[in-house]
Amino acid sequence: MAMRALFNPKFYRWIKSGRRAVDLAYSLGVLGHPDMIDNILYALSITRKMVSPSMNLNFKNFLIQKKLPVRRFMSHSELFKKLEDVT
């Protein structure tokens, strides 16, 4: 099922990262967050105005400590609640 979803365009949309997202992800690493995958996903959520679903509360606390926006950072349960409210 998961492999079929990768090749079905109804399940996803490719997102180009762009220079701002790469710069932001790199900056997060310089600020001290070592997980570049988290950094890239967060940067994409900010630059592309998307939700960044994550259970990593350490990362969220890191963002808060650095005074970075966390409004697009949501746990899975927060995201599911938001989807329920829309439907």
C-alpha positions in Angstrom: 0.0 0.0 0.0 2.7 2.5 0.9 4.6 2.0 -2.3 1.5 2.4 -4.4 0.8 5.7 -2.6 4.2 7.0 -3.7 3.2 6.6 -7.3 -0.3 7.9 -7.0 -0.5 11.7 -7.6 -3.7 11.9 -5.6 -1.8 11.1 -2.4 0.9 13.7 -2.5 2.3 16.8 -4.2 6.0 17.4 -4.8 7.2 20.5 -3.1 10.3 22.4 -4.3 12.3 23.6 -1.3 13.5 26.9 -2.6 16.4 29.0 -1.3 14.6 30.4 1.7 13.8 27.0 3.1 17.3 25.7 2.6 18.7 28.8 4.3 16.3 28.5 7.2 17.0 24.7 7.7 20.8 25.5 7.7 20.2 28.3 10.2 18.4 25.9 12.6 21.5 23.7 12.5 23.8 26.6 13.2 21.5 27.6 16.1 22.1 24.1 17.6 19.4 21.7 16.3 21.2 18.7 14.9 18.3 16.9 13.1 18.4 18.2 9.5 15.3 16.3 8.6 13.3 18.2 11.3 15.0 21.4 10.2 14.0 20.9 6.5 10.4 20.0 7.3 10.0 22.9 9.6 11.6 25.3 7.1 9.2 24.0 4.3 6.2 24.5 6.6 7.2 28.1 7.2 8.2 29.0 3.6 5.3 27.1 1.9 2.7 27.9 4.6 2.1 24.2 5.4 1.6 22.3 8.7 4.6 20.6 10.1 3.3 17.4 11.9 5.7 16.2 14.5 5.7 14.5 17.9 9.1 15.9 18.7 8.4 18.1 21.6 12.2 18.7 22.1 12.3 20.4 18.7 9.2 22.4 19.5 10.8 23.6 22.7 14.0 24.4 20.8 11.9 26.6 18.4 10.2 28.4 21.3 13.5 28.9 23.1 14.9 30.5 19.9 11.7 32.6 19.6 10.8 31.1 16.3 7.1 30.7 15.2 5.5 27.4 16.1 1.9 28.0 14.9 2.4 25.6 12.0 4.1 22.9 14.2 1.4 20.4 15.3 1.3 17.1 16.9 -0.6 14.4 15.1 -3.6 14.7 17.6 -3.7 18.5 17.0 -3.7 17.9 13.2 -6.5 15.3 13.4 -8.6 17.6 15.6 -8.1 20.4 13.1 -9.2 18.1 10.3 -12.3 17.0 12.2 -13.2 20.6 12.8 -13.1 21.3 9.0 -15.1 18.2 8.0 
